[in-house]
Amino acid sequence: MAEMFIGGRYIEAGVERISVVNPATGEEVDTVPAAGAEEVDAAVGSAYEAFAGWRDLPASRRGEILLECARAVLERVDELAPVLTAEQGKPLREARLEIRRCFHTLEHYAGLAKNLRGGYVPDLDRDTYGLIIKRPLGVVGAIVPWNFPTTLLANKLGPALVTGNVVVAKPAETTPLVTLRLAGIMHEAGLPAGVFNVVTGTGPEAGQALAGHPRVRKVAFTGSTPVGKKLMALAAGDLKRTTLELGGSDPMIVCEDADLDRAASAASVGRFFNCGQACLAIKRLYVFESVADEFLEKLLGKVRKLRVGPGTEEGAILGPLHTPEGRELLERQVEDAVDSGAEVLHGAKRPGGEKYERGNFYEPTLLLEPSHGSRVAREEVFGPALPIWRVRDMDEALELANGSIYGLGSSIWTRDLDRASDAAEKIEAGYTWINSPQVVYDELPFGGWKQSGYGKEHGMEALDYYTESKSVVVRRGG
């Protein structure tokens, strides 16, 4: 049985336990404690006690320790990937990619340790100058979802630790195992006890207790927009800092002069990677009428090659959806799209066969021309279904792209860089790719507009969300 990680060791808790289930088989993988307010308080207390010692280390030393932790994680990819696949469902290849991505993010922030900067303002007055210093916030509560448990943790852990904060993480109750193992590996690699703690449990119990704890000074959350709103309201009680990376419905625009082969490949990967279960994923596709038929033929060729199967199966590209409830929601959204007039180009059903009976499998689905009022147009679709519309020109494409409550990512495919640059300024999203697949770079800030979130992860900008700025006035002479 897996246990929580508090104060540098795994802690047994005399509370009810949560079953962790394999999405491909429906079988129990392990159990973890269902932490409540008492267990969260113990984890926050451990972090609080460790804060002063970690804060007072030179930033360069914090960076060295974080780098050693990152390397230790990378060395254990083959150990961690099967754990991630078992609890989350993604193919082993994607699990390895995710853990390597976790390493790269931690490595990136370790490298920024020597670049932490404040400011100097001369001549405020006679013999007087000013300093702007940056100080860590304290205890950070990191609430991480189930779709990318390690990379989305690293997005919070890297900037938090390198700036001198301490962390209590609450992974999703369905994917806690790889996070618990990561904590142990990082502690073995030299991270001091209490600097990184993990509590397991449900959102309404452990998550709310963490977000509402008076000693937690920041809440970093990735997840759905409705839950993000609740956590933001809860954090407001103590005026906690928040970074919220929430839902998305990313539009992709394909113009008449686009490289259609590359665009079709980007659309297939951008929609169906991780079985379509990503906030930052292509979820609405707008194609210029003059090339729509040719583009759809190329995209269909890509989608037909997507092999559905358990994550441990050789050659599987699409694993199961994470939960039965997630598949049922997707099925209702697809049914609504068809009822609204959509033509099913591929999929829209569960795969047949004995090996699929116990898992949450669903075929990759293409839906042509559903109503713009349909659920797949208005809601976030968290699964392998892609609605497609023909459009006349860029003006129509941008109007439809911006007609969403979300503004996370976006993609534009055209050889006309003047048109692309103009569209990139007009499209309402925190990230825009031009003639590029959806690759997130640690060097660039990432965060949503509108109801896709608040604050930034990645880039130097993320460091500002884990520090307080303080002004100091110095007067020289007697």
Secondary structure, 3 states (H helix, E strand, C coil): CCCEEECCEEECCCCCEEEEECCCCCCEEEEEECCCHHHHHHHHHHHHHHHHHHHHCCHHHHHHHHHHHHHHHHHCHHHHHHHHHHHHCCCHHHHHHHHHHHHHHHHHHHHCHHHCCCEEEEEEECCEEEEEEEEECCEEEEEECCCCCCHHHHHHHHHHHHCCCEEEEEECCCCCHHHHHHHHHHHHCCCCCCCEEECCCCHHHHHHHHHHCCCEEEEEEECCHHHHHHHHHHHHHHCCEEEEECCCCEEEEECCCCCHHHHHHHHHHHHHHHHHCCCCCEEEEEEEHHHHHHHHHHHHHHHCCCCECCCCCCCCCECCCCCHHHHHHHHHHHHHHHHCCCEEEECCCCCCCHHHCCCCCCCCEEEECCCCCCHHHHCCCCCCEEEEEEECCHHHHHHHHCCCCEECEEEEECCCHHHHHHHHHHCCCCEEEECCCCCCCCCCCECCEECCEECCECCCHHHHCCEEEEEEEEECCC
